[in-house]
Amino acid sequence: MKVNSNFVLRKVGGCCVAVPVGRACTTFRGVAKLNDTAQLVWESLLAGDGEEQTVARLLDIYDVTEDHARAAYRSAVERMVEIGALTED
């Protein structure tokens, strides 16, 4: 998965949001607020990291089990796919 180039990440009022630009504006109207985990997933995907690398980063930052970190990663990716912010490689 990779971040759709028609979405940008922005800080707005202390919150991190995914904003559609270009063609994405026709399929997703509005912005998607990202929590800290989703922001980390987004930034990892931008860097070219996969699930294993991102889960490892989550485990380094948060005091959670690997199963929890993996579930959080997959949940964030699933939601980003739903809104069109991620595309297949």
PDB file of N, CA, C and O in Angstrom:
ATOM      1  N   MET A   1       0.838  -1.177   0.000  1.00  0.00           N
ATOM      2  CA  MET A   1       0.000   0.000   0.000  1.00  0.00           C
ATOM      3  C   MET A   1       0.882   1.238   0.000  1.00  0.00           C
ATOM      4  O   MET A   1       1.974   1.246   0.569  1.00  0.00           O
ATOM      5  N   LYS A   2       0.392   2.269  -0.640  1.00  0.00           N
ATOM      6  CA  LYS A   2       1.097   3.547  -0.585  1.00  0.00           C
ATOM      7  C   LYS A   2       0.085   4.678  -0.496  1.00  0.00           C
ATOM      8  O   LYS A   2      -1.078   4.531  -0.872  1.00  0.00           O
ATOM      9  N   VAL A   3       0.553   5.799   0.006  1.00  0.00           N
ATOM     10  CA  VAL A   3      -0.320   6.959   0.172  1.00  0.00           C
ATOM     11  C   VAL A   3      -0.682   7.515  -1.209  1.00  0.00           C
ATOM     12  O   VAL A   3       0.187   7.728  -2.054  1.00  0.00           O
ATOM     13  N   ASN A   4      -1.961   7.740  -1.418  1.00  0.00           N
ATOM     14  CA  ASN A   4      -2.469   8.334  -2.651  1.00  0.00           C
ATOM     15  C   ASN A   4      -1.932   9.758  -2.755  1.00  0.00           C
ATOM     16  O   ASN A   4      -2.078  10.550  -1.823  1.00  0.00           O
ATOM     17  N   SER A   5      -1.320  10.079  -3.871  1.00  0.00           N
ATOM     18  CA  SER A   5      -0.746  11.418  -4.057  1.00  0.00           C
ATOM     19  C   SER A   5      -1.808  12.507  -4.086  1.00  0.00           C
ATOM     20  O   SER A   5      -1.478  13.692  -4.058  1.00  0.00           O
ATOM     21  N   ASN A   6      -3.076  12.123  -4.141  1.00  0.00           N
ATOM     22  CA  ASN A   6      -4.168  13.091  -4.117  1.00  0.00           C
ATOM     23  C   ASN A   6      -4.685  13.348  -2.704  1.00  0.00           C
ATOM     24  O   ASN A   6      -5.777  13.887  -2.522  1.00  0.00           O
ATOM     25  N   PHE A   7      -3.889  12.958  -1.703  1.00  0.00           N
ATOM     26  CA  PHE A   7      -4.170  13.271  -0.307  1.00  0.00           C
ATOM     27  C   PHE A   7      -2.910  13.847   0.317  1.00  0.00           C
ATOM     28  O   PHE A   7      -1.803  13.389   0.033  1.00  0.00           O
ATOM     29  N   VAL A   8      -3.078  14.844   1.160  1.00  0.00           N
ATOM     30  CA  VAL A   8      -1.950  15.427   1.886  1.00  0.00           C
ATOM     31  C   VAL A   8      -2.274  15.416   3.374  1.00  0.00           C
ATOM     32  O   VAL A   8      -3.437  15.457   3.778  1.00  0.00           O
ATOM     33  N   LEU A   9      -1.227  15.360   4.169  1.00  0.00           N
ATOM     34  CA  LEU A   9      -1.362  15.385   5.615  1.00  0.00           C
ATOM     35  C   LEU A   9      -1.095  16.807   6.086  1.00  0.00           C
ATOM     36  O   LEU A   9      -0.093  17.409   5.700  1.00  0.00           O
ATOM     37  N   ARG A  10      -1.976  17.346   6.912  1.00  0.00           N
ATOM     38  CA  ARG A  10      -1.827  18.708   7.405  1.00  0.00           C
ATOM     39  C   ARG A  10      -2.156  18.767   8.883  1.00  0.00           C
ATOM     40  O   ARG A  10      -2.949  17.972   9.387  1.00  0.00           O
ATOM     41  N   LYS A  11      -1.537  19.720   9.577  1.00  0.00           N
ATOM     42  CA  LYS A  11      -1.869  20.017  10.972  1.00  0.00           C
ATOM     43  C   LYS A  11      -2.860  21.172  10.964  1.00  0.00           C
ATOM     44  O   LYS A  11      -2.603  22.221  10.373  1.00  0.00           O
ATOM     45  N   VAL A  12      -3.991  20.969  11.622  1.00  0.00           N
ATOM     46  CA  VAL A  12      -5.017  22.004  11.694  1.00  0.00           C
ATOM     47  C   VAL A  12      -5.479  22.085  13.143  1.00  0.00           C
ATOM     48  O   VAL A  12      -6.059  21.138  13.674  1.00  0.00           O
ATOM     49  N   GLY A  13      -5.221  23.202  13.763  1.00  0.00           N
ATOM     50  CA  GLY A  13      -5.655  23.396  15.148  1.00  0.00           C
ATOM     51  C   GLY A  13      -5.131  22.335  16.092  1.00  0.00           C
ATOM     52  O   GLY A  13      -5.833  21.919  17.015  1.00  0.00           O
ATOM     53  N   GLY A  14      -3.923  21.901  15.873  1.00  0.00           N
ATOM     54  CA  GLY A  14      -3.328  20.889  16.738  1.00  0.00           C
ATOM     55  C   GLY A  14      -3.695  19.459  16.374  1.00  0.00           C
ATOM     56  O   GLY A  14      -3.205  18.518  17.000  1.00  0.00           O
ATOM     57  N   CYS A  15      -4.545  19.283  15.377  1.00  0.00           N
ATOM     58  CA  CYS A  15      -4.936  17.948  14.919  1.00  0.00           C
ATOM     59  C   CYS A  15      -4.280  17.650  13.583  1.00  0.00           C
ATOM     60  O   CYS A  15      -3.993  18.553  12.797  1.00  0.00           O
ATOM     61  N   CYS A  16      -4.052  16.389  13.345  1.00  0.00           N
ATOM     62  CA  CYS A  16      -3.499  15.952  12.068  1.00  0.00           C
ATOM     63  C   CYS A  16      -4.650  15.449  11.206  1.00  0.00           C
ATOM     64  O   CYS A  16      -5.430  14.604  11.644  1.00  0.00           O
ATOM     65  N   VAL A  17      -4.761  15.961   9.984  1.00  0.00           N
ATOM     66  CA  VAL A  17      -5.851  15.566   9.096  1.00  0.00           C
ATOM     67  C   VAL A  17      -5.320  15.196   7.720  1.00  0.00           C
ATOM     68  O   VAL A  17      -4.328  15.751   7.247  1.00  0.00           O
ATOM     69  N   ALA A  18      -6.001  14.246   7.091  1.00  0.00           N
ATOM     70  CA  ALA A  18      -5.736  13.888   5.707  1.00  0.00           C
ATOM     71  C   ALA A  18      -6.719  14.689   4.856  1.00  0.00           C
ATOM     72  O   ALA A  18      -7.932  14.621   5.054  1.00  0.00           O
ATOM     73  N   VAL A  19      -6.177  15.443   3.912  1.00  0.00           N
ATOM     74  CA  VAL A  19      -6.987  16.343   3.098  1.00  0.00           C
ATOM     75  C   VAL A  19      -6.941  15.888   1.643  1.00  0.00           C
ATOM     76  O   VAL A  19      -5.854  15.727   1.087  1.00  0.00           O
ATOM     77  N   PRO A  20      -8.099  15.678   1.014  1.00  0.00           N
ATOM     78  CA  PRO A  20      -8.093  15.314  -0.397  1.00  0.00           C
ATOM     79  C   PRO A  20      -7.772  16.533  -1.258  1.00  0.00           C
ATOM     80  O   PRO A  20      -8.208  17.646  -0.962  1.00  0.00           O
ATOM     81  N   VAL A  21      -7.020  16.319  -2.307  1.00  0.00           N
ATOM     82  CA  VAL A  21      -6.720  17.361  -3.283  1.00  0.00           C
ATOM     83  C   VAL A  21      -6.913  16.753  -4.670  1.00  0.00           C
ATOM     84  O   VAL A  21      -6.971  15.533  -4.821  1.00  0.00           O
ATOM     85  N   GLY A  22      -7.011  17.601  -5.662  1.00  0.00           N
ATOM     86  CA  GLY A  22      -7.144  17.095  -7.025  1.00  0.00           C
ATOM     87  C   GLY A  22      -8.355  16.204  -7.192  1.00  0.00           C
ATOM     88  O   GLY A  22      -9.447  16.518  -6.720  1.00  0.00           O
ATOM     89  N   ARG A  23      -8.144  15.068  -7.882  1.00  0.00           N
ATOM     90  CA  ARG A  23      -9.239  14.148  -8.181  1.00  0.00           C
ATOM     91  C   ARG A  23      -9.891  13.553  -6.938  1.00  0.00           C
ATOM     92  O   ARG A  23     -11.066  13.189  -6.974  1.00  0.00           O
ATOM     93  N   ALA A  24      -9.158  13.451  -5.855  1.00  0.00           N
ATOM     94  CA  ALA A  24      -9.715  12.859  -4.637  1.00  0.00           C
ATOM     95  C   ALA A  24     -10.883  13.675  -4.098  1.00  0.00           C
ATOM     96  O   ALA A  24     -11.727  13.142  -3.377  1.00  0.00           O
ATOM     97  N   CYS A  25     -10.943  14.951  -4.434  1.00  0.00           N
ATOM     98  CA  CYS A  25     -12.043  15.804  -3.966  1.00  0.00           C
ATOM     99  C   CYS A  25     -13.388  15.370  -4.539  1.00  0.00           C
ATOM    100  O   CYS A  25     -14.436  15.686  -3.976  1.00  0.00           O
ATOM    101  N   THR A  26     -13.360  14.655  -5.645  1.00  0.00           N
ATOM    102  CA  THR A  26     -14.622  14.223  -6.252  1.00  0.00           C
ATOM    103  C   THR A  26     -15.172  12.959  -5.605  1.00  0.00           C
ATOM    104  O   THR A  26     -16.361  12.665  -5.727  1.00  0.00           O
ATOM    105  N   THR A  27     -14.300  12.198  -4.908  1.00  0.00           N
ATOM    106  CA  THR A  27     -14.746  10.946  -4.302  1.00  0.00           C
ATOM    107  C   THR A  27     -14.823  11.010  -2.784  1.00  0.00           C
ATOM    108  O   THR A  27     -15.539  10.224  -2.164  1.00  0.00           O
ATOM    109  N   PHE A  28     -14.094  11.938  -2.185  1.00  0.00           N
ATOM    110  CA  PHE A  28     -14.132  12.085  -0.729  1.00  0.00           C
ATOM    111  C   PHE A  28     -14.240  13.561  -0.407  1.00  0.00           C
ATOM    112  O   PHE A  28     -13.344  14.347  -0.717  1.00  0.00           O
ATOM    113  N   ARG A  29     -15.326  13.921   0.206  1.00  0.00           N
ATOM    114  CA  ARG A  29     -15.541  15.325   0.564  1.00  0.00           C
ATOM    115  C   ARG A  29     -15.321  15.489   2.059  1.00  0.00           C
ATOM    116  O   ARG A  29     -15.908  14.771   2.868  1.00  0.00           O
ATOM    117  N   GLY A  30     -14.483  16.425   2.409  1.00  0.00           N
ATOM    118  CA  GLY A  30     -14.180  16.663   3.811  1.00  0.00           C
ATOM    119  C   GLY A  30     -12.725  16.344   4.114  1.00  0.00           C
ATOM    120  O   GLY A  30     -11.888  16.288   3.213  1.00  0.00           O
ATOM    121  N   VAL A  31     -12.438  16.138   5.382  1.00  0.00           N
ATOM    122  CA  VAL A  31     -11.096  15.766   5.816  1.00  0.00           C
ATOM    123  C   VAL A  31     -11.237  14.602   6.796  1.00  0.00           C
ATOM    124  O   VAL A  31     -12.297  14.404   7.391  1.00  0.00           O
ATOM    125  N   ALA A  32     -10.160  13.838   6.956  1.00  0.00           N
ATOM    126  CA  ALA A  32     -10.172  12.724   7.905  1.00  0.00           C
ATOM    127  C   ALA A  32      -9.178  13.028   9.014  1.00  0.00           C
ATOM    128  O   ALA A  32      -7.986  13.210   8.764  1.00  0.00           O
ATOM    129  N   LYS A  33      -9.681  13.082  10.239  1.00  0.00           N
ATOM    130  CA  LYS A  33      -8.813  13.329  11.391  1.00  0.00           C
ATOM    131  C   LYS A  33      -8.056  12.046  11.718  1.00  0.00           C
ATOM    132  O   LYS A  33      -8.652  10.976  11.838  1.00  0.00           O
ATOM    133  N   LEU A  34      -6.737  12.165  11.860  1.00  0.00           N
ATOM    134  CA  LEU A  34      -5.907  11.013  12.181  1.00  0.00           C
ATOM    135  C   LEU A  34      -5.457  11.083  13.632  1.00  0.00           C
ATOM    136  O   LEU A  34      -4.992  12.124  14.096  1.00  0.00           O
ATOM    137  N   ASN A  35      -5.599   9.968  14.347  1.00  0.00           N
ATOM    138  CA  ASN A  35      -5.046   9.920  15.690  1.00  0.00           C
ATOM    139  C   ASN A  35      -3.534   9.680  15.572  1.00  0.00           C
ATOM    140  O   ASN A  35      -3.008   9.549  14.467  1.00  0.00           O
ATOM    141  N   ASP A  36      -2.852   9.626  16.697  1.00  0.00           N
ATOM    142  CA  ASP A  36      -1.398   9.481  16.662  1.00  0.00           C
ATOM    143  C   ASP A  36      -0.953   8.207  15.956  1.00  0.00           C
ATOM    144  O   ASP A  36       0.035   8.214  15.221  1.00  0.00           O
ATOM    145  N   THR A  37      -1.675   7.120  16.176  1.00  0.00           N
ATOM    146  CA  THR A  37      -1.322   5.859  15.528  1.00  0.00           C
ATOM    147  C   THR A  37      -1.501   5.951  14.028  1.00  0.00           C
ATOM    148  O   THR A  37      -0.620   5.540  13.274  1.00  0.00           O
ATOM    149  N   ALA A  38      -2.625   6.482  13.585  1.00  0.00           N
ATOM    150  CA  ALA A  38      -2.873   6.617  12.153  1.00  0.00           C
ATOM    151  C   ALA A  38      -1.855   7.544  11.503  1.00  0.00           C
ATOM    152  O   ALA A  38      -1.440   7.308  10.369  1.00  0.00           O
ATOM    153  N   GLN A  39      -1.450   8.589  12.203  1.00  0.00           N
ATOM    154  CA  GLN A  39      -0.430   9.486  11.671  1.00  0.00           C
ATOM    155  C   GLN A  39       0.899   8.743  11.503  1.00  0.00           C
ATOM    156  O   GLN A  39       1.580   8.906  10.491  1.00  0.00           O
ATOM    157  N   LEU A  40       1.265   7.928  12.496  1.00  0.00           N
ATOM    158  CA  LEU A  40       2.495   7.154  12.397  1.00  0.00           C
ATOM    159  C   LEU A  40       2.417   6.174  11.224  1.00  0.00           C
ATOM    160  O   LEU A  40       3.391   6.010  10.490  1.00  0.00           O
ATOM    161  N   VAL A  41       1.280   5.533  11.046  1.00  0.00           N
ATOM    162  CA  VAL A  41       1.099   4.607   9.926  1.00  0.00           C
ATOM    163  C   VAL A  41       1.247   5.363   8.609  1.00  0.00           C
ATOM    164  O   VAL A  41       1.946   4.903   7.706  1.00  0.00           O
ATOM    165  N   TRP A  42       0.602   6.505   8.496  1.00  0.00           N
ATOM    166  CA  TRP A  42       0.675   7.324   7.279  1.00  0.00           C
ATOM    167  C   TRP A  42       2.129   7.674   6.965  1.00  0.00           C
ATOM    168  O   TRP A  42       2.593   7.488   5.840  1.00  0.00           O
ATOM    169  N   GLU A  43       2.832   8.179   7.963  1.00  0.00           N
ATOM    170  CA  GLU A  43       4.221   8.598   7.753  1.00  0.00           C
ATOM    171  C   GLU A  43       5.113   7.405   7.422  1.00  0.00           C
ATOM    172  O   GLU A  43       6.045   7.532   6.628  1.00  0.00           O
ATOM    173  N   SER A  44       4.838   6.255   8.019  1.00  0.00           N
ATOM    174  CA  SER A  44       5.608   5.048   7.702  1.00  0.00           C
ATOM    175  C   SER A  44       5.380   4.624   6.254  1.00  0.00           C
ATOM    176  O   SER A  44       6.322   4.259   5.551  1.00  0.00           O
ATOM    177  N   LEU A  45       4.122   4.676   5.815  1.00  0.00           N
ATOM    178  CA  LEU A  45       3.828   4.315   4.436  1.00  0.00           C
ATOM    179  C   LEU A  45       4.485   5.287   3.465  1.00  0.00           C
ATOM    180  O   LEU A  45       4.987   4.878   2.418  1.00  0.00           O
ATOM    181  N   LEU A  46       4.483   6.558   3.804  1.00  0.00           N
ATOM    182  CA  LEU A  46       5.170   7.544   2.958  1.00  0.00           C
ATOM    183  C   LEU A  46       6.657   7.229   2.838  1.00  0.00           C
ATOM    184  O   LEU A  46       7.265   7.445   1.789  1.00  0.00           O
ATOM    185  N   ALA A  47       7.231   6.720   3.917  1.00  0.00           N
ATOM    186  CA  ALA A  47       8.660   6.387   3.931  1.00  0.00           C
ATOM    187  C   ALA A  47       8.945   5.058   3.226  1.00  0.00           C
ATOM    188  O   ALA A  47      10.102   4.674   3.055  1.00  0.00           O
ATOM    189  N   GLY A  48       7.883   4.363   2.822  1.00  0.00           N
ATOM    190  CA  GLY A  48       8.063   3.095   2.131  1.00  0.00           C
ATOM    191  C   GLY A  48       8.102   1.890   3.047  1.00  0.00           C
ATOM    192  O   GLY A  48       8.420   0.786   2.606  1.00  0.00           O
ATOM    193  N   ASP A  49       7.783   2.087   4.314  1.00  0.00           N
ATOM    194  CA  ASP A  49       7.782   0.983   5.274  1.00  0.00           C
ATOM    195  C   ASP A  49       6.543   0.116   5.077  1.00  0.00           C
ATOM    196  O   ASP A  49       5.491   0.593   4.652  1.00  0.00           O
ATOM    197  N   GLY A  50       6.689  -1.143   5.391  1.00  0.00           N
ATOM    198  CA  GLY A  50       5.578  -2.082   5.325  1.00  0.00           C
ATOM    199  C   GLY A  50       5.005  -2.330   6.702  1.00  0.00           C
ATOM    200  O   GLY A  50       5.329  -1.638   7.667  1.00  0.00           O
ATOM    201  N   GLU A  51       4.152  -3.324   6.772  1.00  0.00           N
ATOM    202  CA  GLU A  51       3.472  -3.634   8.030  1.00  0.00           C
ATOM    203  C   GLU A  51       4.459  -4.001   9.131  1.00  0.00           C
ATOM    204  O   GLU A  51       4.344  -3.499  10.249  1.00  0.00           O
ATOM    205  N   GLU A  52       5.419  -4.859   8.839  1.00  0.00           N
ATOM    206  CA  GLU A  52       6.348  -5.315   9.874  1.00  0.00           C
ATOM    207  C   GLU A  52       7.148  -4.158  10.470  1.00  0.00           C
ATOM    208  O   GLU A  52       7.305  -4.065  11.687  1.00  0.00           O
ATOM    209  N   GLN A  53       7.648  -3.284   9.610  1.00  0.00           N
ATOM    210  CA  GLN A  53       8.429  -2.141  10.095  1.00  0.00           C
ATOM    211  C   GLN A  53       7.563  -1.189  10.916  1.00  0.00           C
ATOM    212  O   GLN A  53       8.002  -0.669  11.941  1.00  0.00           O
ATOM    213  N   THR A  54       6.343  -0.967  10.464  1.00  0.00           N
ATOM    214  CA  THR A  54       5.454  -0.044  11.161  1.00  0.00           C
ATOM    215  C   THR A  54       5.011  -0.618  12.503  1.00  0.00           C
ATOM    216  O   THR A  54       4.947   0.105  13.498  1.00  0.00           O
ATOM    217  N   VAL A  55       4.707  -1.906  12.535  1.00  0.00           N
ATOM    218  CA  VAL A  55       4.333  -2.548  13.794  1.00  0.00           C
ATOM    219  C   VAL A  55       5.498  -2.455  14.775  1.00  0.00           C
ATOM    220  O   VAL A  55       5.289  -2.199  15.961  1.00  0.00           O
ATOM    221  N   ALA A  56       6.718  -2.659  14.291  1.00  0.00           N
ATOM    222  CA  ALA A  56       7.894  -2.542  15.162  1.00  0.00           C
ATOM    223  C   ALA A  56       8.001  -1.128  15.738  1.00  0.00           C
ATOM    224  O   ALA A  56       8.331  -0.963  16.913  1.00  0.00           O
ATOM    225  N   ARG A  57       7.726  -0.120  14.928  1.00  0.00           N
ATOM    226  CA  ARG A  57       7.754   1.265  15.420  1.00  0.00           C
ATOM    227  C   ARG A  57       6.679   1.490  16.474  1.00  0.00           C
ATOM    228  O   ARG A  57       6.925   2.145  17.488  1.00  0.00           O
ATOM    229  N   LEU A  58       5.496   0.953  16.237  1.00  0.00           N
ATOM    230  CA  LEU A  58       4.416   1.085  17.218  1.00  0.00           C
ATOM    231  C   LEU A  58       4.811   0.440  18.540  1.00  0.00           C
ATOM    232  O   LEU A  58       4.539   0.986  19.609  1.00  0.00           O
ATOM    233  N   LEU A  59       5.449  -0.718  18.464  1.00  0.00           N
ATOM    234  CA  LEU A  59       5.884  -1.409  19.678  1.00  0.00           C
ATOM    235  C   LEU A  59       6.961  -0.627  20.421  1.00  0.00           C
ATOM    236  O   LEU A  59       7.027  -0.664  21.650  1.00  0.00           O
ATOM    237  N   ASP A  60       7.805   0.081  19.671  1.00  0.00           N
ATOM    238  CA  ASP A  60       8.843   0.917  20.297  1.00  0.00           C
ATOM    239  C   ASP A  60       8.247   2.110  21.031  1.00  0.00           C
ATOM    240  O   ASP A  60       8.771   2.537  22.060  1.00  0.00           O
ATOM    241  N   ILE A  61       7.159   2.643  20.504  1.00  0.00           N
ATOM    242  CA  ILE A  61       6.581   3.877  21.041  1.00  0.00           C
ATOM    243  C   ILE A  61       5.533   3.602  22.122  1.00  0.00           C
ATOM    244  O   ILE A  61       5.485   4.299  23.135  1.00  0.00           O
ATOM    245  N   TYR A  62       4.701   2.591  21.905  1.00  0.00           N
ATOM    246  CA  TYR A  62       3.581   2.340  22.802  1.00  0.00           C
ATOM    247  C   TYR A  62       3.786   1.056  23.595  1.00  0.00           C
ATOM    248  O   TYR A  62       4.420   0.115  23.118  1.00  0.00           O
ATOM    249  N   ASP A  63       3.256   1.026  24.780  1.00  0.00           N
ATOM    250  CA  ASP A  63       3.330  -0.152  25.639  1.00  0.00           C
ATOM    251  C   ASP A  63       2.116  -1.039  25.349  1.00  0.00           C
ATOM    252  O   ASP A  63       1.162  -1.088  26.126  1.00  0.00           O
ATOM    253  N   VAL A  64       2.175  -1.741  24.205  1.00  0.00           N
ATOM    254  CA  VAL A  64       1.088  -2.614  23.774  1.00  0.00           C
ATOM    255  C   VAL A  64       1.671  -3.943  23.305  1.00  0.00           C
ATOM    256  O   VAL A  64       2.876  -4.065  23.086  1.00  0.00           O
ATOM    257  N   THR A  65       0.806  -4.924  23.158  1.00  0.00           N
ATOM    258  CA  THR A  65       1.241  -6.215  22.634  1.00  0.00           C
ATOM    259  C   THR A  65       1.407  -6.122  21.117  1.00  0.00           C
ATOM    260  O   THR A  65       0.907  -5.199  20.474  1.00  0.00           O
ATOM    261  N   GLU A  66       2.113  -7.092  20.574  1.00  0.00           N
ATOM    262  CA  GLU A  66       2.274  -7.110  19.117  1.00  0.00           C
ATOM    263  C   GLU A  66       0.927  -7.277  18.432  1.00  0.00           C
ATOM    264  O   GLU A  66       0.681  -6.663  17.394  1.00  0.00           O
ATOM    265  N   ASP A  67       0.051  -8.101  18.999  1.00  0.00           N
ATOM    266  CA  ASP A  67      -1.280  -8.282  18.409  1.00  0.00           C
ATOM    267  C   ASP A  67      -2.059  -6.972  18.376  1.00  0.00           C
ATOM    268  O   ASP A  67      -2.738  -6.669  17.395  1.00  0.00           O
ATOM    269  N   HIS A  68      -1.956  -6.200  19.452  1.00  0.00           N
ATOM    270  CA  HIS A  68      -2.645  -4.907  19.513  1.00  0.00           C
ATOM    271  C   HIS A  68      -2.065  -3.941  18.485  1.00  0.00           C
ATOM    272  O   HIS A  68      -2.812  -3.254  17.788  1.00  0.00           O
ATOM    273  N   ALA A  69      -0.745  -3.885  18.387  1.00  0.00           N
ATOM    274  CA  ALA A  69      -0.091  -2.987  17.424  1.00  0.00           C
ATOM    275  C   ALA A  69      -0.465  -3.369  16.001  1.00  0.00           C
ATOM    276  O   ALA A  69      -0.735  -2.500  15.172  1.00  0.00           O
ATOM    277  N   ARG A  70      -0.482  -4.654  15.720  1.00  0.00           N
ATOM    278  CA  ARG A  70      -0.831  -5.122  14.375  1.00  0.00           C
ATOM    279  C   ARG A  70      -2.293  -4.799  14.058  1.00  0.00           C
ATOM    280  O   ARG A  70      -2.611  -4.384  12.943  1.00  0.00           O
ATOM    281  N   ALA A  71      -3.173  -4.987  15.026  1.00  0.00           N
ATOM    282  CA  ALA A  71      -4.592  -4.665  14.823  1.00  0.00           C
ATOM    283  C   ALA A  71      -4.773  -3.168  14.583  1.00  0.00           C
ATOM    284  O   ALA A  71      -5.572  -2.772  13.735  1.00  0.00           O
ATOM    285  N   ALA A  72      -4.043  -2.336  15.318  1.00  0.00           N
ATOM    286  CA  ALA A  72      -4.129  -0.883  15.142  1.00  0.00           C
ATOM    287  C   ALA A  72      -3.633  -0.488  13.755  1.00  0.00           C
ATOM    288  O   ALA A  72      -4.233   0.359  13.092  1.00  0.00           O
ATOM    289  N   TYR A  73      -2.540  -1.104  13.322  1.00  0.00           N
ATOM    290  CA  TYR A  73      -1.999  -0.832  11.983  1.00  0.00           C
ATOM    291  C   TYR A  73      -3.045  -1.180  10.922  1.00  0.00           C
ATOM    292  O   TYR A  73      -3.346  -0.376  10.040  1.00  0.00           O
ATOM    293  N   ARG A  74      -3.589  -2.388  11.025  1.00  0.00           N
ATOM    294  CA  ARG A  74      -4.543  -2.847  10.011  1.00  0.00           C
ATOM    295  C   ARG A  74      -5.823  -2.031  10.023  1.00  0.00           C
ATOM    296  O   ARG A  74      -6.408  -1.784   8.968  1.00  0.00           O
ATOM    297  N   SER A  75      -6.264  -1.612  11.190  1.00  0.00           N
ATOM    298  CA  SER A  75      -7.447  -0.768  11.292  1.00  0.00           C
ATOM    299  C   SER A  75      -7.217   0.580  10.612  1.00  0.00           C
ATOM    300  O   SER A  75      -8.077   1.065   9.877  1.00  0.00           O
ATOM    301  N   ALA A  76      -6.056   1.181  10.862  1.00  0.00           N
ATOM    302  CA  ALA A  76      -5.734   2.467  10.241  1.00  0.00           C
ATOM    303  C   ALA A  76      -5.656   2.331   8.724  1.00  0.00           C
ATOM    304  O   ALA A  76      -6.184   3.167   7.991  1.00  0.00           O
ATOM    305  N   VAL A  77      -4.998   1.277   8.259  1.00  0.00           N
ATOM    306  CA  VAL A  77      -4.882   1.051   6.816  1.00  0.00           C
ATOM    307  C   VAL A  77      -6.253   0.825   6.199  1.00  0.00           C
ATOM    308  O   VAL A  77      -6.556   1.367   5.136  1.00  0.00           O
ATOM    309  N   GLU A  78      -7.079   0.032   6.857  1.00  0.00           N
ATOM    310  CA  GLU A  78      -8.418  -0.246   6.339  1.00  0.00           C
ATOM    311  C   GLU A  78      -9.229   1.034   6.170  1.00  0.00           C
ATOM    312  O   GLU A  78      -9.885   1.231   5.148  1.00  0.00           O
ATOM    313  N   ARG A  79      -9.180   1.891   7.163  1.00  0.00           N
ATOM    314  CA  ARG A  79      -9.935   3.149   7.087  1.00  0.00           C
ATOM    315  C   ARG A  79      -9.386   4.057   5.989  1.00  0.00           C
ATOM    316  O   ARG A  79     -10.148   4.708   5.275  1.00  0.00           O
ATOM    317  N   MET A  80      -8.055   4.096   5.857  1.00  0.00           N
ATOM    318  CA  MET A  80      -7.451   4.931   4.822  1.00  0.00           C
ATOM    319  C   MET A  80      -7.812   4.427   3.427  1.00  0.00           C
ATOM    320  O   MET A  80      -8.007   5.225   2.510  1.00  0.00           O
ATOM    321  N   VAL A  81      -7.901   3.113   3.263  1.00  0.00           N
ATOM    322  CA  VAL A  81      -8.328   2.538   1.996  1.00  0.00           C
ATOM    323  C   VAL A  81      -9.773   2.925   1.713  1.00  0.00           C
ATOM    324  O   VAL A  81     -10.111   3.286   0.586  1.00  0.00           O
ATOM    325  N   GLU A  82     -10.628   2.853   2.730  1.00  0.00           N
ATOM    326  CA  GLU A  82     -12.048   3.199   2.575  1.00  0.00           C
ATOM    327  C   GLU A  82     -12.244   4.604   2.033  1.00  0.00           C
ATOM    328  O   GLU A  82     -13.125   4.834   1.204  1.00  0.00           O
ATOM    329  N   ILE A  83     -11.430   5.544   2.492  1.00  0.00           N
ATOM    330  CA  ILE A  83     -11.613   6.933   2.033  1.00  0.00           C
ATOM    331  C   ILE A  83     -10.806   7.230   0.774  1.00  0.00           C
ATOM    332  O   ILE A  83     -10.906   8.325   0.220  1.00  0.00           O
ATOM    333  N   GLY A  84     -10.011   6.272   0.321  1.00  0.00           N
ATOM    334  CA  GLY A  84      -9.237   6.456  -0.907  1.00  0.00           C
ATOM    335  C   GLY A  84      -7.871   7.079  -0.695  1.00  0.00           C
ATOM    336  O   GLY A  84      -7.210   7.466  -1.659  1.00  0.00           O
ATOM    337  N   ALA A  85      -7.439   7.179   0.559  1.00  0.00           N
ATOM    338  CA  ALA A  85      -6.146   7.802   0.841  1.00  0.00           C
ATOM    339  C   ALA A  85      -4.974   6.861   0.576  1.00  0.00           C
ATOM    340  O   ALA A  85      -3.831   7.309   0.489  1.00  0.00           O
ATOM    341  N   LEU A  86      -5.244   5.572   0.448  1.00  0.00           N
ATOM    342  CA  LEU A  86      -4.195   4.601   0.113  1.00  0.00           C
ATOM    343  C   LEU A  86      -4.537   3.909  -1.183  1.00  0.00           C
ATOM    344  O   LEU A  86      -5.708   3.706  -1.506  1.00  0.00           O
ATOM    345  N   THR A  87      -3.508   3.549  -1.922  1.00  0.00           N
ATOM    346  CA  THR A  87      -3.678   2.814  -3.165  1.00  0.00           C
ATOM    347  C   THR A  87      -2.780   1.587  -3.125  1.00  0.00           C
ATOM    348  O   THR A  87      -1.851   1.506  -2.321  1.00  0.00           O
ATOM    349  N   GLU A  88      -3.069   0.643  -3.996  1.00  0.00           N
ATOM    350  CA  GLU A  88      -2.213  -0.538  -4.123  1.00  0.00           C
ATOM    351  C   GLU A  88      -0.863  -0.114  -4.693  1.00  0.00           C
ATOM    352  O   GLU A  88      -0.760   0.876  -5.416  1.00  0.00           O
ATOM    353  N   ASP A  89       0.163  -0.881  -4.353  1.00  0.00           N
ATOM    354  CA  ASP A  89       1.523  -0.583  -4.864  1.00  0.00           C
ATOM    355  C   ASP A  89       1.581  -0.589  -6.356  1.00  0.00           C
ATOM    356  O   ASP A  89       2.643  -0.358  -6.933  1.00  0.00           O
TER     357      ASP A  89
END
